[in-house]
Amino acid sequence: MTIAFERAILDVMDRKGLVSKRDLAVATERTLGDIDRALKSLVRKGQAVKHTSASYGQILYERG
């Protein structure tokens, strides 16, 4: 993943707060696989935080 793509994801998080992988895929026009790889990288770097949403049964992310 490129740094520019990771920055685009972080920009979406700044605007929307908590986001799902699907939100990010729509906003960046990328596949869920691309989003998944970028999010794993951002979580490892401490720039994104993973949350579990019990009400929706999905994982949401926000800026770290």
C-alpha positions in Angstrom: 0.0 0.0 0.0 1.2 3.4 -0.7 1.6 6.2 1.8 -0.9 8.3 -0.2 -3.5 5.6 0.0 -3.0 5.3 3.8 -3.3 9.1 4.1 -6.6 9.0 2.1 -7.9 6.4 4.6 -6.8 8.6 7.6 -8.5 11.6 6.0 -11.8 9.7 5.8 -11.4 8.7 9.4 -10.8 12.4 10.3 -14.0 13.4 8.6 -16.3 10.6 9.6 -14.9 9.4 13.0 -15.7 5.7 13.4 -15.8 3.9 10.0 -16.3 0.4 8.6 -14.2 -1.2 5.9 -17.2 -0.8 3.6 -17.3 3.0 4.3 -13.6 3.3 3.5 -14.0 1.2 0.3 -16.8 3.5 -1.0 -14.9 6.7 0.0 -11.6 5.7 -1.6 -13.0 3.6 -4.5 -10.9 0.6 -3.6 -11.6 -3.0 -2.9 -12.3 -4.4 0.5 -9.0 -6.4 0.2 -7.1 -3.2 -0.4 -8.7 -1.6 2.6 -8.0 -4.6 4.8 -4.3 -4.6 4.0 -4.0 -0.9 4.5 -5.9 -1.0 7.8 -3.7 -3.8 9.1 -0.7 -1.6 8.3 -2.2 1.4 10.0 -3.1 -0.5 13.1 0.4 -1.9 13.4 1.8 1.6 13.1 -0.6 2.9 15.8 -2.3 5.3 13.4 -5.7 3.5 13.5 -7.6 1.7 16.3 -9.9 -1.2 15.9 -13.2 -1.4 17.8 -15.9 -4.1 17.9 -19.4 -2.7 17.6 -21.7 -5.1 19.5 -24.8 -3.4 18.1 -23.8 -3.9 14.5 -21.7 -7.0 14.9 -18.9 -5.5 12.9 -15.5 -4.0 13.4 -15.2 -0.3 13.1 -12.0 1.8 12.9 -10.9 5.2 14.0 -7.8 7.3 13.8 -5.3 6.3 16.4 
